[in-house]
Amino acid sequence: MGLALLPVIRAPDPLPPPRLSNELVVMVRPSAAFYFTGPDGALAGLDVDLARRFAAEKKLPLRFTLADSAAQVLAAVANEEAHIGAGGLYRPLSLPRMPAPIAPAEAGTASPGTGVPDVAWTTQVASSEPVLIYNSDGYKPTNWAALDGETVAFVPDEGFAYEIQTIRIANPEVKWDALALPSVAALVSQVSDGTISYAIVGSIAASLARNIYLDFDVAFTAGGKREIAWAVPPRFNDLRKDLDAFISRLRRDGTLARLTDLYMPEPRQIQRLDAGMLRDKIRTVLPQYKPLFHDAQEKSGVEWRLLAAIAYQESQWDPAATSSTGVRGIMQITEDTARHLGLANLMDPAQNVVAAARYFRDLKAKLPSRIQEPDRTWLALAAFNIGIGHLEDARILAQQQKLNPDLWSDVKKVLPLLALPEYYQSAKLGYARGGMPVAFVDRVRGYYDVLLAHTSPHRPRLGALTATTETVPATPASAPTNTNK
């Protein structure tokens, strides 16, 4: 019998530089804040927005390809299978020398590693720091000495090898377990459900997960700020220089700060106990009102989970809710707004939800067309809460203070000033409790995060599977669409 010939598996041919290949290929590891599919089926994230802008400047089609891990991204970039590697990648630090390797019994399924493939790194696009998280039903340590004999889990290629090596040298009694999990979110989930007692994750991941996984918390920081950057093949030095200049320009003109605030905001003003109650009501109360939100989405175009988040903020899904200020029903609509919308019965939840959705849609339409998403949504949501006139007063005030009146991150800074005489006396509509819409928007966004994690979209569109190609930049991906009085 002759020998069977095995198929020859050859690596993909290296890519030429973008200007010669006539496209920009970005390999990315899906990651919250950096690359994900939004509720409308569109790609979103800091790296998505930055790559779109850069490709547009270079007049190149943009193609994303997906990887399962940071290690896969870096290997592909080193082999010149992609022009850029992205997805929340940490620029590596030189590892301190270890007295001994991690024993297999401690290492779990992988080891921290001592190096990364040969790639070049751009200037910083964001920063994060490692934090120790713990199951909130367990013991909260205050330092590493309190963890002698305990096991701390981590995802091996997440980028914190330097910190782990340093901690091991200083605290040899702490044990380590490197877990081959598909994402950092999976690690946070296991800490939250008590499968794991302690883990190291990035502060961005911990912040974004705080209202999704309710039974974990941050004990203390486990190292200094780390740079998140893009990886580029070393041979493509001109591309790296162009990227550095592009990122530096966006940092100077404030665009990078705005995008960072969009995808990596400060922790929401939503309490864990409140989020826990929301989770309970998602199971027990929401099912009876979900068809109403679906119907309102179809009639208004406002995403149903955003409407549900607004309704929860307003009434906790109580159709009989009535406030002392005269707002009524599940969406807490005023009598004046009801008359304007032709709403016959404020206490009918079906009418109430559809009317609120259409009202919010109309508020968005009244904003200047130049305002892009998601700022358009957040500004309309503030107008829903405080009124379009007071919002315009705040936008004028923002402009007077050399801020951008089209950005929610700037308008939210001046809204509270409308409660101060030196500001509201010159405002067209006068005094306003401007702090209320700021808190309102933050809380609705927090509730929306929870609903996105625990409910399904209505009539979802097919998202990207393995690769997508874009020929022009999209506007920053739309986060939720929101409402209020």
C-alpha positions as CSV (number, residue, x, y, z in Angstrom):
1,M,0.0,0.0,0.0
2,G,1.4,3.4,-0.9
3,L,1.6,6.3,1.5
4,A,-1.3,8.7,1.5
5,L,-0.3,12.2,0.6
6,L,-1.3,14.7,3.2
7,P,-2.6,18.1,2.0
8,V,-0.2,20.9,2.1
9,I,-1.4,23.8,4.2
10,R,0.2,27.0,3.2
11,A,0.0,30.3,5.0
12,P,-1.8,33.1,3.3
13,D,0.4,35.3,1.1
14,P,1.6,38.4,2.8
15,L,-0.4,41.5,2.0
16,P,1.1,44.4,0.1
17,P,0.9,47.8,1.8
18,P,-2.7,49.4,1.7
19,R,-1.9,51.8,-1.2
20,L,-0.8,48.8,-3.4
21,S,-3.5,46.3,-2.3
22,N,-6.2,49.0,-2.7
23,E,-7.9,48.2,0.6
24,L,-7.2,48.4,4.3
25,V,-7.4,45.1,6.1
26,V,-8.0,45.3,9.9
27,M,-8.0,42.1,11.9
28,V,-9.8,42.6,15.1
29,R,-10.7,40.6,18.2
30,P,-14.4,41.3,19.0
31,S,-14.4,43.2,22.3
32,A,-16.8,45.4,24.2
33,A,-16.1,49.0,23.6
34,F,-13.7,48.3,20.6
35,Y,-15.6,46.1,18.1
36,F,-19.1,44.7,18.5
37,T,-22.4,44.5,16.7
38,G,-24.9,47.1,17.9
39,P,-28.6,46.7,18.5
40,D,-29.4,47.8,15.0
41,G,-27.1,45.2,13.5
42,A,-24.4,47.8,12.6
43,L,-20.7,47.4,13.6
44,A,-19.7,49.7,16.5
45,G,-16.8,50.4,18.8
46,L,-13.8,52.7,19.2
47,D,-11.6,50.7,16.8
48,V,-14.4,50.5,14.3
49,D,-15.0,54.2,14.2
50,L,-11.2,55.0,14.1
51,A,-10.6,52.5,11.3
52,R,-13.5,53.9,9.3
53,R,-12.2,57.5,9.6
54,F,-8.7,56.5,8.7
55,A,-9.8,54.4,5.6
56,A,-12.0,57.3,4.5
57,E,-9.0,59.8,4.7
58,K,-6.9,57.4,2.6
59,K,-9.8,56.8,0.2
60,L,-9.5,53.0,0.7
61,P,-12.2,50.3,1.1
62,L,-12.1,48.9,4.6
63,R,-12.3,45.2,5.4
64,F,-12.6,43.8,8.9
65,T,-11.6,40.2,9.5
66,L,-12.3,38.5,12.9
67,A,-10.0,36.7,15.3
68,D,-10.7,34.6,18.3
69,S,-7.9,36.0,20.5
70,A,-5.4,38.7,20.9
71,A,-2.6,36.2,20.1
72,Q,-4.3,35.3,16.8
73,V,-4.4,39.0,15.9
74,L,-0.8,39.6,16.7
75,A,0.4,36.5,14.8
76,A,-1.6,37.5,11.7
77,V,-0.1,41.0,11.8
78,A,3.4,39.7,12.2
79,N,2.8,37.4,9.2
80,E,1.5,40.4,7.2
81,E,-2.0,38.9,6.8
82,A,-3.5,42.1,8.0
83,H,-2.5,45.8,7.8
84,I,-3.7,46.6,11.3
85,G,-4.4,44.5,14.4
86,A,-7.0,45.9,16.8
87,G,-9.6,45.0,19.4
88,G,-8.4,46.5,22.7
89,L,-4.8,45.3,22.4
90,Y,-2.3,46.3,25.1
91,R,1.1,47.4,24.1
92,P,3.4,44.8,25.8
93,L,5.8,45.6,28.6
94,S,9.2,43.9,29.2
95,L,8.6,41.1,31.6
96,P,10.6,41.0,34.9
97,R,12.7,37.9,35.3
98,M,11.0,35.1,37.3
99,P,12.7,32.8,39.8
100,A,10.7,29.9,38.4
101,P,7.9,29.2,35.9
102,I,4.3,28.7,37.0
103,A,3.8,25.0,37.9
104,P,1.4,23.2,35.7
105,A,-1.0,22.6,38.6
106,E,-1.3,26.4,39.0
107,A,-1.3,27.4,35.4
108,G,-4.5,25.7,34.3
109,T,-4.7,25.5,30.5
110,A,-2.1,28.1,29.6
111,S,0.7,30.2,30.8
112,P,1.2,33.9,30.8
113,G,3.9,33.8,28.2
114,T,7.0,35.8,28.0
115,G,6.7,37.6,24.6
116,V,4.6,38.5,21.7
117,P,5.1,38.2,17.9
118,D,7.2,40.8,16.2
119,V,4.9,43.7,15.5
120,A,5.2,47.5,15.5
121,W,2.8,49.5,17.7
122,T,1.1,52.8,17.1
123,T,0.7,55.6,19.5
124,Q,-2.0,55.1,22.2
125,V,-5.6,55.1,21.3
126,A,-7.0,54.4,24.8
127,S,-5.8,53.3,28.3
128,S,-6.9,50.9,30.9
129,E,-5.5,49.4,34.1
130,P,-5.7,45.9,35.5
131,V,-8.0,45.5,38.5
132,L,-8.7,42.6,40.8
133,I,-12.3,41.6,40.9
134,Y,-14.0,39.3,43.4
135,N,-17.3,37.7,44.0
136,S,-19.3,40.2,46.1
137,D,-20.7,37.4,48.3
138,G,-17.2,36.5,49.4
139,Y,-14.2,38.2,51.0
140,K,-13.1,41.6,49.7
141,P,-9.3,41.7,50.0
142,T,-7.5,45.1,50.3
143,N,-4.1,44.0,49.1
144,W,-2.2,41.0,47.7
145,A,-1.0,39.9,51.2
146,A,-4.6,39.1,52.0
147,L,-4.7,36.6,49.2
148,D,-2.0,34.2,50.4
149,G,-3.1,30.7,49.5
150,E,-6.0,32.0,47.2
151,T,-6.2,31.4,43.5
152,V,-6.5,34.3,41.0
153,A,-7.7,33.6,37.5
154,F,-6.9,35.4,34.3
155,V,-7.2,35.1,30.5
156,P,-3.6,34.4,29.3
157,D,-3.4,36.6,26.2
158,E,-5.3,39.5,27.6
159,G,-2.1,41.5,28.0
160,F,-1.4,41.6,31.8
161,A,1.6,39.2,31.8
162,Y,3.8,41.9,33.1
163,E,1.6,42.7,36.1
164,I,1.1,39.0,36.9
165,Q,4.8,38.3,36.8
166,T,5.5,41.3,39.1
167,I,2.8,40.2,41.6
168,R,4.1,36.7,41.6
169,I,7.6,37.9,42.5
170,A,6.3,40.0,45.4
171,N,3.6,37.6,46.5
172,P,4.7,34.0,45.9
173,E,1.9,32.5,48.1
174,V,-0.8,33.7,45.6
175,K,-1.7,31.0,43.1
176,W,-2.7,31.6,39.5
177,D,-5.0,30.0,37.1
178,A,-4.8,30.8,33.4
179,L,-8.1,30.0,31.8
180,A,-8.7,29.5,28.0
181,L,-12.0,31.4,28.0
182,P,-13.5,33.0,24.9
183,S,-13.6,36.5,26.4
184,V,-12.9,38.6,29.4
185,A,-16.7,38.9,29.8
186,A,-16.8,35.1,30.3
187,L,-14.2,35.5,33.1
188,V,-16.3,38.2,34.8
189,S,-19.4,36.0,34.5
190,Q,-17.6,33.2,36.4
191,V,-16.6,35.5,39.2
192,S,-20.1,36.9,39.4
193,D,-21.7,33.4,39.6
194,G,-19.2,32.2,42.2
195,T,-17.4,29.7,40.1
196,I,-14.2,31.7,40.5
197,S,-13.4,33.8,43.6
198,Y,-10.9,36.3,42.2
199,A,-9.7,37.4,38.7
200,I,-7.6,40.1,37.0
201,V,-9.4,42.0,34.2
202,G,-9.0,45.4,32.6
203,S,-10.8,48.3,34.2
204,I,-12.7,49.0,31.0
205,A,-14.1,45.5,30.9
206,A,-15.0,45.7,34.6
207,S,-16.8,49.0,34.2
208,L,-18.8,47.9,31.2
209,A,-19.9,44.7,32.9
210,R,-20.9,46.2,36.2
211,N,-24.6,46.3,35.5
212,I,-24.7,43.1,33.5
213,Y,-23.1,40.7,36.0
214,L,-24.3,41.9,39.4
215,D,-22.4,39.8,41.9
216,F,-18.9,40.9,41.4
217,D,-17.0,44.1,42.3
218,V,-13.6,45.6,42.1
219,A,-11.3,45.1,45.1
220,F,-8.3,47.2,44.1
221,T,-6.1,48.1,41.1
222,A,-3.5,45.5,40.2
223,G,-1.1,47.8,38.2
224,G,-0.7,51.1,36.5
225,K,-2.3,52.5,33.4
226,R,-1.6,50.5,30.3
227,E,-1.6,51.8,26.7
228,I,-4.1,50.3,24.3
229,A,-2.8,50.6,20.7
230,W,-2.9,49.1,17.2
231,A,-0.4,46.6,15.9
232,V,1.2,47.0,12.4
233,P,3.6,44.8,10.5
234,P,7.1,46.1,11.1
235,R,7.8,46.4,7.4
236,F,4.9,48.9,7.0
237,N,6.7,51.8,8.6
238,D,4.9,54.4,6.5
239,L,1.5,53.0,7.6
240,R,2.5,53.2,11.2
241,K,3.7,56.8,10.8
242,D,0.4,57.7,9.1
243,L,-1.6,56.1,11.8
244,D,0.4,57.9,14.5
245,A,-0.2,61.2,12.8
246,F,-3.9,60.4,12.4
247,I,-4.4,59.4,16.1
248,S,-2.4,62.3,17.3
249,R,-4.6,64.7,15.3
250,L,-7.8,63.2,16.7
251,R,-6.4,63.5,20.2
252,R,-5.6,67.2,19.6
253,D,-9.0,68.1,18.1
254,G,-11.0,66.3,20.8
255,T,-12.4,63.6,18.5
256,L,-10.6,60.8,20.3
257,A,-11.8,62.0,23.7
258,R,-15.4,62.1,22.4
259,L,-15.2,58.6,21.0
260,T,-13.6,57.3,24.2
261,D,-16.4,58.9,26.3
262,L,-18.9,57.2,24.0
263,Y,-17.6,53.7,24.2
264,M,-15.8,53.8,27.6
265,P,-17.8,56.1,29.8
266,E,-17.5,56.5,33.6
267,P,-19.6,53.8,35.4
268,R,-23.3,54.5,35.1
269,Q,-25.3,56.2,37.8
270,I,-27.2,53.0,38.4
271,Q,-27.0,51.2,41.7
272,R,-26.5,47.4,41.7
273,L,-29.6,46.9,43.8
274,D,-31.6,48.8,41.2
275,A,-30.1,46.7,38.5
276,G,-30.9,43.6,40.4
277,M,-34.5,44.7,40.7
278,L,-34.6,45.4,36.9
279,R,-33.3,41.9,36.2
280,D,-36.2,40.5,38.3
281,K,-38.7,42.6,36.5
282,I,-37.3,41.6,33.1
283,R,-38.4,38.1,34.0
284,T,-41.7,38.8,35.8
285,V,-43.2,42.1,34.4
286,L,-41.6,42.8,31.0
287,P,-43.1,39.8,29.1
288,Q,-46.6,41.3,29.3
289,Y,-45.5,44.7,27.9
290,K,-42.9,43.5,25.4
291,P,-45.5,43.3,22.5
292,L,-46.4,47.0,23.1
293,F,-42.7,48.0,22.8
294,H,-42.4,45.9,19.7
295,D,-45.4,47.6,18.2
296,A,-44.0,51.0,19.1
297,Q,-40.7,50.2,17.4
298,E,-42.5,49.2,14.2
299,K,-44.5,52.4,14.2
300,S,-41.8,54.8,15.2
301,G,-38.4,53.2,14.4
302,V,-37.2,53.6,18.0
303,E,-35.5,50.4,19.2
304,W,-37.8,48.6,21.6
305,R,-35.3,47.9,24.3
306,L,-34.5,51.6,24.5
307,L,-38.2,52.4,24.9
308,A,-38.4,49.7,27.6
309,A,-35.4,51.3,29.3
310,I,-37.1,54.7,29.3
311,A,-40.3,53.2,30.6
312,Y,-38.5,51.5,33.4
313,Q,-36.8,54.8,34.4
314,E,-40.2,56.5,34.3
315,S,-42.5,54.1,35.9
316,Q,-40.8,50.7,36.5
317,W,-43.3,49.4,33.9
318,D,-46.3,50.4,35.9
319,P,-49.1,51.6,33.6
320,A,-51.0,53.2,36.5
321,A,-48.1,55.4,37.6
322,T,-48.9,59.0,38.3
323,S,-46.5,61.7,39.5
324,S,-47.2,64.8,41.6
325,T,-46.2,66.9,38.5
326,G,-49.0,65.6,36.3
327,V,-47.2,63.0,34.2
328,R,-49.0,59.7,33.9
329,G,-48.8,56.2,32.5
330,I,-46.1,53.8,31.7
331,M,-44.0,56.4,29.9
332,Q,-45.0,59.3,32.2
333,I,-46.3,61.6,29.5
334,T,-47.6,65.1,30.4
335,E,-51.2,66.1,29.8
336,D,-50.0,68.8,27.4
337,T,-47.9,66.4,25.4
338,A,-50.8,63.9,25.3
339,R,-53.1,66.6,23.8
340,H,-50.4,67.5,21.3
341,L,-50.1,63.9,20.2
342,G,-53.9,63.3,20.2
343,L,-53.6,60.7,23.0
344,A,-57.0,59.9,24.3
345,N,-56.2,57.8,27.3
346,L,-52.9,58.3,29.1
347,M,-53.5,55.2,31.3
348,D,-53.8,52.9,28.3
349,P,-50.2,51.5,28.1
350,A,-50.5,50.7,24.4
351,Q,-51.4,54.3,23.5
352,N,-48.9,55.6,26.0
353,V,-45.9,53.7,24.6
354,V,-46.6,54.5,21.0
355,A,-47.2,58.2,21.7
356,A,-44.0,58.5,23.6
357,A,-42.0,56.7,20.9
358,R,-43.4,59.0,18.2
359,Y,-42.8,62.0,20.4
360,F,-39.1,61.0,20.8
361,R,-38.8,60.4,17.1
362,D,-40.2,63.9,16.5
363,L,-37.7,65.4,19.0
364,K,-34.8,63.8,17.1
365,A,-36.1,65.2,13.8
366,K,-36.2,68.8,15.3
367,L,-32.5,68.7,16.0
368,P,-30.1,70.1,13.4
369,S,-29.4,67.5,10.7
370,R,-25.6,67.9,11.2
371,I,-25.8,66.2,14.6
372,Q,-24.7,62.7,14.2
373,E,-25.5,59.6,16.2
374,P,-25.3,58.7,19.0
375,D,-25.2,62.4,20.2
376,R,-28.5,62.9,18.3
377,T,-30.1,60.2,20.5
378,W,-28.7,61.5,23.8
379,L,-29.7,65.1,23.1
380,A,-33.2,64.0,22.1
381,L,-33.4,62.0,25.2
382,A,-32.5,65.0,27.3
383,A,-35.1,67.0,25.4
384,F,-37.7,64.3,26.2
385,N,-36.9,64.9,29.9
386,I,-36.6,68.7,30.1
387,G,-38.1,70.0,26.9
388,I,-36.6,71.0,23.5
389,G,-36.6,74.7,24.5
390,H,-34.4,74.2,27.6
391,L,-32.2,71.9,25.6
392,E,-31.7,74.6,23.0
393,D,-30.8,77.1,25.9
394,A,-28.2,74.6,27.0
395,R,-26.8,74.2,23.5
396,I,-26.5,78.0,23.2
397,L,-24.8,78.2,26.5
398,A,-22.4,75.4,25.4
399,Q,-21.5,77.4,22.4
400,Q,-20.9,80.6,24.5
401,Q,-18.5,78.6,26.6
402,K,-16.5,77.4,23.6
403,L,-17.9,73.9,23.8
404,N,-19.6,71.9,21.0
405,P,-23.4,72.3,21.1
406,D,-23.8,69.2,18.9
407,L,-22.0,66.8,21.4
408,W,-23.8,65.3,24.3
409,S,-20.6,65.1,26.3
410,D,-20.3,68.9,26.1
411,V,-24.0,69.8,26.5
412,K,-24.2,67.7,29.7
413,K,-21.5,69.9,31.2
414,V,-23.6,73.0,30.9
415,L,-27.2,71.7,31.5
416,P,-26.9,72.0,35.3
417,L,-25.9,75.6,35.0
418,L,-29.5,76.5,33.9
419,A,-30.4,76.2,37.6
420,L,-28.1,79.1,38.5
421,P,-29.3,82.8,38.2
422,E,-26.2,84.0,36.5
423,Y,-27.0,81.6,33.6
424,Y,-30.8,81.2,33.5
425,Q,-31.5,84.9,33.6
426,S,-30.1,85.2,30.1
427,A,-31.7,82.0,28.8
428,K,-34.7,82.2,26.5
429,L,-36.8,79.9,28.7
430,G,-35.2,80.9,32.0
431,Y,-34.7,78.5,34.9
432,A,-34.5,74.8,34.4
433,R,-33.5,71.9,36.7
434,G,-30.7,71.0,34.3
435,G,-29.2,68.3,36.4
436,M,-32.3,66.1,35.9
437,P,-31.8,65.3,32.2
438,V,-28.1,64.5,32.8
439,A,-29.0,61.9,35.4
440,F,-32.0,60.8,33.3
441,V,-29.8,60.0,30.2
442,D,-27.2,58.2,32.3
443,R,-29.7,56.0,34.0
444,V,-31.6,55.2,30.8
445,R,-28.4,54.2,29.2
446,G,-27.6,52.0,32.1
447,Y,-30.9,50.3,32.0
448,Y,-30.5,49.9,28.3
449,D,-27.2,48.1,28.8
450,V,-28.9,45.5,31.0
451,L,-31.8,45.0,28.6
452,L,-29.3,44.5,25.7
453,A,-27.6,41.8,27.7
454,H,-30.7,39.9,28.7
455,T,-33.3,40.4,25.9
456,S,-33.3,39.9,22.2
457,P,-33.8,42.4,19.4
458,H,-37.0,42.7,17.6
459,R,-36.7,41.5,13.9
460,P,-32.9,41.5,14.1
461,R,-30.9,41.9,10.9
462,L,-28.0,39.6,10.0
463,G,-24.8,40.9,11.5
464,A,-21.3,40.3,10.3
465,L,-20.2,36.7,10.4
466,T,-16.5,36.6,9.5
467,A,-15.7,39.7,7.5
468,T,-17.2,42.9,6.3
469,T,-16.1,45.4,3.7
470,E,-16.9,49.1,3.7
471,T,-16.0,51.6,1.0
472,V,-16.8,54.8,3.0
473,P,-16.7,55.6,6.6
474,A,-19.9,55.3,8.6
475,T,-20.8,57.8,11.3
476,P,-20.0,56.6,14.8
477,A,-22.3,53.7,15.4
478,S,-25.6,54.6,16.9
479,A,-26.0,53.7,20.4
480,P,-29.6,53.4,21.6
481,T,-32.4,55.7,20.7
482,N,-34.0,57.3,23.8
483,T,-37.1,59.3,25.1
484,N,-38.7,61.4,27.9
485,K,-40.9,64.3,28.7
